[in-house]
Amino acid sequence: MDRLHSDPRFSVCPDFMSERYRVSRISMVTANITEAQAADTLRNIWVTTNEDLCLQWQQQLAEDDRLKTEKQRLDEEDQECQRAALQLEEAAAHADEKKKNHLKHIPIPMRPCQYIELYYWTNHGLDDAMVNYRTRDDDSLVPTTGEDGSTVWISLASSKPASGVIADRHLSPADFAQAIPRIVMALEERDWPQQCVLMLAQFWGAIMLHRYWNSRDSLAQ
């Protein structure tokens, strides 16, 4: 069935009594059929044909809507597949980056209920952690205070700070700048309250933006 390119409802029935259709009328004239009756027959044929075309037009519109809906569904499925593939690709890239930069993800030895120096998040501190991580130079146990106030026994090796630890106040601007983004990320990974993380990040950021941050004058610092 040929595709229609216009709505047949707007077609106008021609005047079959006009000169243009004289040959068609004459060919239908007989002893029992006049020229006017022949024109009426041509008009009836045109109306019937037009009604069929109108029905075809409605079916064509319905099929077009169905195909459009199906195409939209397939496009959405394709976009969803692309998003999923992109997420998998990003996850794989993140895992690969983490594997390549494993030094950045070495666990920092945490001493229960004690302050952890920013040094551990500097380049030197991470190097030290990589060398000493999971070492067992001293397996003896020492008591310490747990979070609930009870006595907790831990290995002496894990209770000792890394050798060469630099106090926060003695960190160079470069070491401080290295440590802050890493410790902020570590706090977020350990599900610290966002308000606390933001407060610390703003505090450390204010320090690095201070006009005396890189001053050579130790008194000004």
N, C-alpha and C positions, 0 to 999 in steps of 0.2 A: 504494500500500500504506500503510495507516494505521500511524502510529508507535505502538509498544508503550510503555507507561509502567511496566510491572513485569515481573519475570522470571517467565515462565510455568513454569519448573521448580518453583516453589514452589506452583503451583496444585494443589488436591486434587480428585481425581475424585469427583463426587457419587454418591450412592446412587440409581441409577435404579429401584430397586424401592420407593423411598419414595413416599408419597402425592403428593408434589409432582409426580412425573413419571408419575402414573397415566394421565393423558390421552394422553401421548406413547406409552406402552406399549400402551394399548388400541388406538390407531390403527394399530398395526403387527401386531396379533394377527390371524391367519388360521387356516384349517383346518390348515395345516402349521407355523405359528409360534405358540409359546406365549408367555405374558406374560413368563416368565423369559428366553426367547430374545430377545424384543424388548428387554428391559433389557440383555442382553449386547451386542446390536447398538448400542444407544445408547452403551454404555460404550466399545466399539471405535471408534465415530465420535469420541467425545471424546478418546481417546488419540491417534488419528491427527492430529486437529486440534491437540492440544497439542504433538505432536512437530514439526509444521510451525511452530507459534509459537515453539518453542524455537530452531529453525533461524533463523527471522527475527530473533529476539533477538540471537543470536550475530553475524549479519550486521550488525545495527544497531550493536552495540558496536564492531565492526571499522571501520565507516564513521565512527562518532563519533571513534574514535582517529585515523583518517586525516585527518578535518577539523581535529581539534585540532592535529595535527602540522603541517598545512599552514598553519593560522592562526599558529602559533608561528613558522614560517619566514618568513611574510609580515611579521609584527610585527618580527622581528629585521632583516629587510631594510629595513623602514621606519625603524627606529631607526638603522641604519647610514647610511642616506641622510640622516637628520636630523643625525647627527654629522658627516658629510662636509660638508653644507651649512653647519653651524655653523663648522666649521674654515675653510671658504672665506670665510664672512662675517667671521670674526675676522682672517683674513689680509688681506682687503680693507680692513677697518677699520684694521689696523696700517699697511698701505701708505698709506692715506689720511692717517692721523695723522702718519706719517713725512714725507709730502709737505707737510702743513700746517705741520709744525714742522721744516722742513729746516734751520733754524739750528742745531738740536741735533745734526744729523748731518753738519755740515761737517767734512771731514777736518782734523785738527790737523797743521800742518806739523811733521814729525818730522826732527830733525837727527841723522844717524847717529852712534852712539856718544857722544852727549851727553845730559846730564840735561835733561828737559823739565819746565818749571815748572808747578805746579798752576794758575797764572794762566790758562793756555790753556783750562781747563775752567770758568772763571768766566763770568758773563754778559758782562763786558767783553772777556774773552779771545775768546769766540765771536764777538762783534761785530767784533773786530779781524780774526779769521780770515776772516769773511765778506767784509770789505772787501779784504783783501790776498791772499786765496786765488787761486792761479794768476797772480799778477802777475809781470811780467818786467822789473822796473826795472833789473836788472843781470844780464846774461846771461854775464858773465865767469865763468871756472871757478877754483875754489880747491881745493887738496888737503885731504883729511881721512883719518882712519884708519877702515877698514872693520871689520866684526865679526871677520874672521879676521886682523886686523892688517895687511892690505895697504893700500896707498894707493889711495884712491878720489877721483875728481874730481867735484865737484858744483858747481852754479851758486852764485854768491855770494849771490844773492837768497834761495835756499832755505836757505843756511847762517846767515843773519842772524835773530836772534830778532825777534819782533814789537816794534814801538815801544811804550814804556810798560809793558814787562813788569815785574810786581811779584814780588819774591822771595817764596818760600814763607813765610819767617819774618815778612814784613811784610803778609801777607794779613789782611784783616779777618775776624772770625768768620763774617760773612754770606757773604763770597766763598769762604771755606774750605768752608762747608756747601754752597754751590752746586757746588763743584768735585768733591767726593768721590764722590757718587753717579754722576756722569758719567764720571769716570776709572775707577771700578770697572766700569761697564758697558763702557767702551772696552776694558779689559783682557780682559774675558770675551769680547767680540766678536773679539778678536785671539788667542783660544785660549791665553791664559796658563794655566799650571797652576792648578787650582782651589785647591790648598793655598797657593800664593803670593798669589792674589787674596784668599783668606780672611784670610791673615795681615795683609795691608795694610789690608783693610777693618776688621779688629779693632783694628789699631794706630790708624788714623785715628778710629775710633769712640771709642776710649778717650780720645783727645785731646779730642774734643767733649763727652765726659761728665765731664771733669775739673772740679773745683770752681772752678778759676781760669780756666776757658775764657772767660767773659765779664767777667772782672775788669777794673776800670778802672785797677788798679795795674799799670803796665807791668813793674815789678820782679817782682811775683807771677806775671805771665804768663811 
